[in-house]
Amino acid sequence: MKSIAVYCGSSLGNDPKIVADATELGKKLAQENIKVIYGGARIGIMGTVANTALENGGEVIGVIPEFLKRKEVVHENLTELHTTQTMVERKMKMIELSEGFIALPGGFGTLEELFEVMTALQLAQIQHPVAILNSNGYYDELIAMMQTMMQKQLLKEKNFDMLIIETDITRLLERMRNFVPQAIPKWLDNA
């Protein structure tokens, strides 16, 4: 993996462990020469990951829509900055630039990005690993909801199992490196 999209909040929140994990992830990605692809902001958890990666010699590529750039939240010191017109274009550009995806804690936007790439993986539209860094139990209830979805037979276990969930960054990255995508489901195969 040469690049990983990091989905996370534009706020810092109130849990120091989450910020510490974001800092550790930025540092680890830089040390392993993995480009950080992210939403382009200088604030919040997003800014923490970007700044730490840059401080440790890493490459950071931001992707931000014009309307957010005008709100003065854009990070001005990135390796590269791509500007899009819409949020949809932003997500597509981030997917295009990335060979893996990690969700750190965040809000609605983070969840939407996570589920978009998980759906794309499930439908064999992408072949890259998707992971959650479950920092300080942040995603415990979401994981429980996905287990309920499986119990109600609305989410297949094999699809849930494609999602890498870890609390340890080193283990998370190792599992991402060893990820093998599922074969294209027969019902999707046009051959």
Backbone bond lengths (Angstrom), bond angles and torsions (degrees), N, CA, C in turn:
res aa  C-N    CA-C-N  psi(-1)  N-CA   C-N-CA  omega(-1)  CA-C   N-CA-C  phi
1 M - - - 1.449 - - 1.521 109.57 -
2 K 1.306 114.79 122.49 1.455 119.81 179.22 1.516 112.39 -99.84
3 S 1.341 116.86 -16.11 1.465 120.36 -178.54 1.526 109.75 -151.55
4 I 1.329 114.96 141.63 1.464 120.93 178.50 1.518 108.77 -132.62
5 A 1.326 115.69 130.00 1.462 120.54 171.46 1.517 108.02 -79.15
6 V 1.314 115.30 130.81 1.460 121.17 176.67 1.524 107.26 -111.41
7 Y 1.324 115.27 115.24 1.457 122.10 177.13 1.519 107.96 -97.28
8 C 1.337 117.50 127.58 1.461 120.20 -177.27 1.521 110.01 -165.37
9 G 1.316 114.83 175.71 1.456 121.25 -174.44 1.515 114.55 -75.83
10 S 1.336 114.20 151.27 1.463 120.57 173.55 1.531 110.51 -90.02
11 S 1.323 116.43 3.28 1.466 123.07 172.31 1.523 108.24 -113.77
12 L 1.319 116.64 159.21 1.465 120.72 177.76 1.519 112.35 -84.57
13 G 1.334 116.89 -22.15 1.460 119.18 -175.54 1.516 110.90 71.88
14 N 1.335 115.55 -162.63 1.468 119.48 -176.31 1.530 112.95 -126.64
15 D 1.333 117.63 18.47 1.467 121.59 -178.58 1.528 109.31 -114.55
16 P 1.333 117.83 106.79 1.469 120.52 -178.18 1.530 113.59 -59.19
17 K 1.330 118.43 -27.49 1.465 121.89 179.66 1.532 110.32 -65.25
18 I 1.325 116.87 -37.93 1.467 120.73 178.28 1.526 110.23 -63.16
19 V 1.323 116.67 -44.73 1.471 120.75 179.03 1.529 109.98 -65.26
20 A 1.326 117.16 -39.95 1.470 121.01 177.91 1.528 110.78 -62.68
21 D 1.335 117.67 -41.32 1.462 120.37 178.27 1.531 111.39 -67.16
22 A 1.335 117.53 -38.35 1.463 120.91 176.94 1.525 110.14 -62.42
23 T 1.329 116.22 -40.40 1.463 121.69 177.67 1.532 110.06 -63.74
24 E 1.317 116.42 -46.54 1.468 120.75 179.73 1.527 111.41 -62.68
25 L 1.329 117.18 -40.56 1.460 119.90 179.39 1.522 111.13 -64.19
26 G 1.322 117.49 -46.06 1.469 120.38 177.81 1.512 112.16 -57.02
27 K 1.328 116.19 -43.58 1.466 121.30 179.32 1.532 111.03 -65.17
28 K 1.323 116.79 -45.35 1.473 121.75 -177.79 1.530 111.00 -64.22
29 L 1.317 117.60 -42.64 1.465 120.34 178.86 1.530 110.48 -62.89
30 A 1.325 117.16 -41.43 1.472 120.63 177.65 1.529 110.38 -63.46
31 Q 1.323 117.45 -45.62 1.464 121.37 -179.27 1.525 112.10 -61.96
32 E 1.339 116.92 -30.90 1.461 121.01 -178.85 1.531 112.59 -95.21
33 N 1.340 115.82 11.44 1.473 121.95 178.86 1.523 112.80 55.24
34 I 1.317 116.46 39.88 1.458 122.52 175.59 1.526 107.34 -104.79
35 K 1.325 116.66 121.45 1.457 121.27 179.11 1.520 109.87 -65.63
36 V 1.319 115.73 138.27 1.458 122.18 174.19 1.532 107.50 -92.11
37 I 1.319 115.70 123.89 1.459 122.11 172.83 1.524 105.33 -109.07
38 Y 1.315 117.59 125.32 1.468 118.24 -175.85 1.526 109.57 -153.47
39 G 1.311 116.22 -178.07 1.452 122.59 -171.33 1.510 117.96 -74.88
40 G 1.329 119.35 3.48 1.452 122.46 169.91 1.512 117.61 82.67
41 A 1.318 119.35 4.30 1.468 121.19 -177.65 1.528 111.44 -89.45
42 R 1.318 114.79 156.32 1.465 121.23 177.81 1.522 111.40 -97.03
43 I 1.329 116.42 -2.68 1.464 121.46 -172.70 1.527 111.48 -109.26
44 G 1.323 115.14 163.76 1.454 122.46 171.58 1.519 114.27 67.40
45 I 1.324 114.47 -157.66 1.462 121.03 178.58 1.523 109.37 -63.52
46 M 1.344 115.92 -34.46 1.466 120.29 177.39 1.529 110.60 -56.89
47 G 1.316 116.37 -49.76 1.459 120.88 -179.91 1.519 112.52 -64.35
48 T 1.332 116.68 -35.12 1.467 121.16 178.47 1.523 110.95 -62.33
49 V 1.324 117.33 -48.32 1.473 120.95 179.12 1.530 109.83 -61.12
50 A 1.333 116.68 -48.39 1.466 120.97 -177.25 1.524 111.41 -61.92
51 N 1.323 116.97 -49.80 1.469 120.29 -177.24 1.522 111.84 -62.00
52 T 1.323 116.81 -42.26 1.460 119.73 -179.00 1.522 110.88 -66.28
53 A 1.324 117.46 -41.89 1.466 119.85 177.33 1.525 110.22 -61.42
54 L 1.317 117.56 -45.75 1.469 121.10 179.62 1.529 111.78 -62.77
55 E 1.329 116.57 -43.33 1.473 121.36 179.73 1.530 111.99 -62.11
56 N 1.325 116.70 -23.52 1.463 121.61 -179.55 1.523 112.52 -103.70
57 G 1.326 116.27 20.18 1.455 121.48 174.11 1.514 115.42 81.77
58 G 1.328 117.72 13.17 1.455 120.83 -178.67 1.515 113.40 -84.28
59 E 1.329 115.03 166.57 1.459 121.83 174.85 1.520 107.96 -98.31
60 V 1.321 115.63 136.05 1.458 121.48 -178.93 1.526 108.58 -132.13
61 I 1.321 114.92 123.29 1.460 121.56 179.46 1.517 108.27 -113.27
62 G 1.310 115.92 120.49 1.452 121.43 178.34 1.515 111.30 -99.29
63 V 1.319 114.95 147.82 1.464 121.73 175.65 1.519 106.45 -132.03
64 I 1.328 116.61 116.26 1.466 119.83 -173.58 1.527 110.03 -138.34
65 P 1.327 116.74 139.80 1.469 118.84 175.50 1.535 110.79 -73.82
66 E 1.301 115.64 150.54 1.463 122.35 -177.23 1.527 112.00 -52.91
67 F 1.328 117.92 -42.78 1.465 119.69 -176.01 1.521 112.24 -64.70
68 L 1.338 118.92 -30.09 1.467 120.67 175.82 1.521 110.99 -79.72
69 K 1.305 116.04 -32.58 1.465 120.59 176.92 1.529 109.46 -60.27
70 R 1.318 116.71 -39.89 1.466 121.95 -179.88 1.526 112.02 -69.21
71 K 1.329 117.72 -21.55 1.472 121.57 -179.52 1.534 111.62 -80.60
72 E 1.322 116.77 3.81 1.467 123.57 176.57 1.521 113.39 66.63
73 V 1.337 117.36 30.40 1.457 119.42 174.85 1.532 110.79 -101.28
74 V 1.331 117.06 -3.21 1.460 120.94 -175.39 1.540 111.01 -68.70
75 H 1.313 115.65 142.28 1.468 122.51 175.58 1.525 107.19 -83.18
76 E 1.303 117.19 123.06 1.478 121.80 -173.51 1.532 113.63 -90.51
77 N 1.321 118.79 -6.77 1.469 120.37 -171.66 1.524 113.19 -118.11
78 L 1.314 117.22 37.01 1.457 121.42 -177.70 1.518 111.22 -87.61
79 T 1.316 115.90 163.62 1.453 121.59 174.48 1.520 109.62 -62.48
80 E 1.342 115.53 -42.57 1.463 122.75 178.60 1.506 107.99 -148.64
81 L 1.331 116.00 148.90 1.458 120.85 174.54 1.521 108.52 -134.53
82 H 1.323 116.17 124.20 1.462 122.56 175.44 1.525 107.55 -104.92
83 T 1.326 116.46 133.66 1.459 121.43 177.46 1.519 108.56 -110.16
84 T 1.332 115.49 131.28 1.467 121.05 178.14 1.523 108.90 -116.52
85 Q 1.313 115.95 169.68 1.463 120.38 177.34 1.529 111.46 -86.07
86 T 1.323 117.48 -33.77 1.462 120.38 -173.84 1.529 111.53 -131.86
87 M 1.316 115.37 166.88 1.462 121.41 175.17 1.535 110.24 -65.43
88 V 1.324 117.45 -37.41 1.466 120.90 179.42 1.529 109.71 -62.00
89 E 1.335 117.07 -45.36 1.474 120.47 177.46 1.529 110.55 -61.95
90 R 1.320 116.87 -37.23 1.467 121.05 178.26 1.528 110.25 -60.04
91 K 1.320 116.43 -49.40 1.470 120.41 -179.09 1.528 110.89 -61.11
92 M 1.317 116.83 -43.00 1.469 120.36 -178.70 1.530 110.70 -64.39
93 K 1.327 117.18 -40.28 1.467 121.17 179.25 1.528 110.27 -65.70
94 M 1.323 117.20 -41.30 1.462 120.51 179.06 1.531 110.56 -63.41
95 I 1.324 116.55 -41.38 1.468 120.17 177.87 1.521 110.00 -63.67
96 E 1.322 116.68 -44.30 1.470 122.14 -179.84 1.534 111.99 -59.17
97 L 1.316 117.44 -36.93 1.471 122.10 -175.70 1.529 113.75 -84.92
98 S 1.334 117.83 -7.63 1.465 120.90 -167.83 1.520 113.87 -111.94
99 E 1.341 114.04 147.96 1.469 122.31 175.59 1.519 111.58 -113.16
100 G 1.298 116.68 10.49 1.452 123.70 177.66 1.514 108.39 -175.49
101 F 1.341 116.60 163.75 1.457 121.84 -173.79 1.524 109.32 -141.32
102 I 1.343 116.00 131.16 1.461 121.38 177.64 1.522 108.52 -127.17
103 A 1.328 116.42 130.02 1.461 121.58 172.56 1.515 109.05 -100.87
104 L 1.319 115.59 119.13 1.461 123.02 168.08 1.527 106.24 -93.93
105 P 1.316 118.69 175.47 1.457 118.89 176.40 1.532 112.62 -57.50
106 G 1.310 115.02 143.61 1.462 122.55 179.29 1.508 109.14 -172.56
107 G 1.312 115.77 -168.18 1.458 121.63 -177.44 1.518 112.41 -106.56
108 F 1.329 115.66 -146.37 1.462 121.36 -176.65 1.525 112.33 -56.84
109 G 1.329 117.33 -42.57 1.469 120.25 -178.87 1.517 111.93 -61.69
110 T 1.308 117.11 -41.86 1.466 122.09 178.86 1.525 110.38 -63.11
111 L 1.325 116.27 -45.84 1.463 119.86 179.71 1.526 110.82 -63.35
112 E 1.318 116.47 -42.33 1.462 120.83 -179.41 1.533 110.07 -62.09
113 E 1.323 117.16 -43.49 1.474 120.87 178.82 1.526 111.08 -64.73
114 L 1.330 116.69 -43.46 1.463 121.19 178.36 1.521 110.97 -58.73
115 F 1.310 116.92 -49.74 1.467 119.60 -176.78 1.521 111.95 -71.39
116 E 1.318 117.37 -28.83 1.467 118.51 176.19 1.528 110.80 -64.22
117 V 1.341 117.75 -46.52 1.471 118.49 -179.41 1.524 111.56 -73.08
118 M 1.333 118.04 -30.91 1.470 119.22 175.50 1.524 110.67 -65.08
119 T 1.324 116.47 -41.16 1.465 120.22 177.61 1.522 110.53 -64.56
120 A 1.331 116.90 -41.89 1.469 120.52 177.78 1.528 110.97 -62.56
121 L 1.330 117.42 -38.67 1.467 120.98 177.53 1.525 110.09 -66.97
122 Q 1.316 117.10 -45.41 1.462 122.15 179.49 1.526 111.16 -58.86
123 L 1.334 116.78 -35.92 1.462 121.68 -178.57 1.529 112.55 -93.56
124 A 1.334 116.45 11.15 1.467 123.52 177.26 1.524 112.45 60.65
125 Q 1.337 116.92 30.28 1.459 121.17 175.43 1.526 111.10 -86.40
126 I 1.317 116.52 -23.14 1.461 122.78 170.85 1.517 106.92 -130.98
127 Q 1.317 116.45 160.64 1.464 121.64 -178.01 1.534 111.44 -125.36
128 H 1.329 116.74 18.42 1.462 121.53 -174.86 1.526 111.34 -103.37
129 P 1.337 117.12 153.51 1.465 120.57 -178.39 1.524 112.87 -68.04
130 V 1.329 114.29 145.51 1.466 122.83 176.87 1.528 106.84 -123.36
131 A 1.336 116.21 131.23 1.461 120.06 -173.25 1.524 111.85 -138.71
132 I 1.323 113.57 154.00 1.466 122.47 171.07 1.520 107.56 -115.30
133 L 1.328 116.98 127.81 1.460 121.15 167.60 1.530 105.42 -92.58
134 N 1.316 115.74 103.19 1.464 121.68 -174.52 1.528 109.52 -82.64
135 S 1.296 114.84 73.59 1.458 123.13 -175.43 1.522 111.31 -69.12
136 N 1.312 115.41 117.83 1.470 122.71 176.18 1.530 111.97 54.87
137 G 1.332 116.67 34.22 1.455 121.19 177.07 1.523 114.57 75.25
138 Y 1.327 117.52 13.33 1.467 121.70 -175.34 1.528 112.16 -53.16
139 Y 1.322 117.03 -40.51 1.466 120.73 -174.66 1.535 113.65 -97.76
140 D 1.335 118.32 11.48 1.471 120.57 -177.72 1.532 112.58 -54.85
141 E 1.333 117.13 -46.60 1.469 119.91 -178.31 1.529 111.62 -68.10
142 L 1.328 117.42 -35.13 1.464 120.40 177.45 1.529 110.35 -66.16
143 I 1.314 116.39 -41.03 1.469 121.10 177.40 1.529 109.32 -63.61
144 A 1.335 117.12 -41.16 1.473 121.00 176.98 1.528 110.13 -62.23
145 M 1.337 117.18 -38.86 1.469 120.23 178.24 1.532 110.40 -63.82
146 M 1.317 117.30 -41.06 1.467 120.24 178.40 1.529 110.38 -65.06
147 Q 1.329 117.35 -34.61 1.471 120.16 176.09 1.529 110.46 -66.86
148 T 1.327 117.29 -37.86 1.466 120.75 173.96 1.526 110.17 -62.39
149 M 1.316 117.40 -41.71 1.467 121.51 178.02 1.531 110.53 -58.60
150 M 1.338 116.61 -39.31 1.469 119.83 177.53 1.523 110.39 -68.76
151 Q 1.333 117.18 -43.57 1.469 120.63 179.44 1.526 111.58 -60.17
152 K 1.330 116.61 -35.46 1.464 121.50 179.40 1.534 111.55 -84.98
153 Q 1.326 116.39 3.31 1.470 124.53 178.79 1.527 112.87 59.75
154 L 1.341 114.97 38.50 1.460 121.33 174.77 1.525 111.56 -109.42
155 L 1.312 116.95 -6.43 1.460 124.09 173.95 1.516 106.95 -137.30
156 K 1.314 115.38 125.82 1.462 119.34 179.73 1.525 109.72 -76.89
157 E 1.336 115.31 139.73 1.455 120.51 -179.41 1.525 111.52 -58.26
158 K 1.331 117.56 -38.52 1.470 120.19 -179.85 1.525 111.14 -63.00
159 N 1.335 117.75 -30.69 1.462 120.46 177.33 1.525 110.98 -76.36
160 F 1.328 116.67 -40.70 1.465 120.06 175.13 1.529 110.22 -60.36
161 D 1.329 116.48 -40.66 1.465 121.11 -176.90 1.523 113.32 -65.79
162 M 1.328 118.13 -16.71 1.468 120.51 175.63 1.529 111.39 -71.24
163 L 1.317 117.35 -23.80 1.459 122.13 -178.82 1.530 109.47 -79.49
164 I 1.303 116.54 122.25 1.468 122.30 178.61 1.528 107.50 -86.44
165 I 1.318 116.07 124.64 1.469 121.09 179.57 1.522 107.90 -125.48
166 E 1.311 115.85 122.75 1.468 121.37 -179.69 1.519 110.26 -145.06
167 T 1.328 115.35 157.84 1.460 121.81 172.28 1.527 110.92 -104.98
168 D 1.327 116.89 -13.84 1.465 123.03 -177.09 1.532 109.21 -109.11
169 I 1.316 117.05 126.27 1.469 121.77 -175.27 1.521 111.95 -64.74
170 T 1.320 118.28 -42.38 1.469 120.56 -179.53 1.525 110.70 -61.46
171 R 1.338 117.25 -46.35 1.475 120.70 177.66 1.519 111.69 -63.66
172 L 1.329 116.37 -39.69 1.460 120.83 179.69 1.525 110.44 -60.03
173 L 1.323 117.49 -48.87 1.464 121.03 -179.03 1.533 111.40 -66.17
174 E 1.314 117.00 -36.52 1.470 120.13 177.94 1.525 110.35 -64.19
175 R 1.313 116.53 -44.71 1.468 119.77 178.13 1.525 111.22 -64.31
176 M 1.318 116.65 -35.82 1.470 119.35 177.41 1.534 110.74 -65.79
177 R 1.337 116.20 -41.50 1.475 119.80 178.47 1.530 111.51 -61.80
178 N 1.321 116.92 -35.29 1.464 122.20 -176.75 1.525 113.75 -91.51
179 F 1.312 117.09 4.95 1.459 121.56 -177.09 1.534 111.36 -64.04
180 V 1.319 115.20 134.14 1.465 121.59 174.68 1.528 106.64 -121.80
181 P 1.336 117.41 117.70 1.466 118.30 -179.21 1.522 111.64 -67.43
182 Q 1.316 115.70 153.06 1.458 120.57 176.91 1.522 109.61 -70.11
183 A 1.303 114.91 155.95 1.465 120.06 173.88 1.528 108.80 -63.42
184 I 1.301 116.09 153.32 1.460 120.29 177.63 1.528 108.43 -62.15
185 P 1.335 116.47 126.14 1.468 118.54 179.45 1.534 111.10 -57.16
186 K 1.323 116.42 143.97 1.467 120.96 -177.32 1.513 112.14 -55.82
187 W 1.329 117.07 -38.67 1.456 119.36 -177.25 1.526 112.44 -68.43
188 L 1.373 117.60 -16.67 1.463 121.46 177.07 1.519 112.72 -98.40
189 D 1.307 116.89 -16.14 1.464 121.24 -175.91 1.533 110.10 -74.71
190 N 1.322 114.80 120.69 1.466 120.16 -179.43 1.511 113.29 -89.22
191 A 1.307 118.18 1.20 1.468 121.08 -176.34 1.500 112.15 -71.06
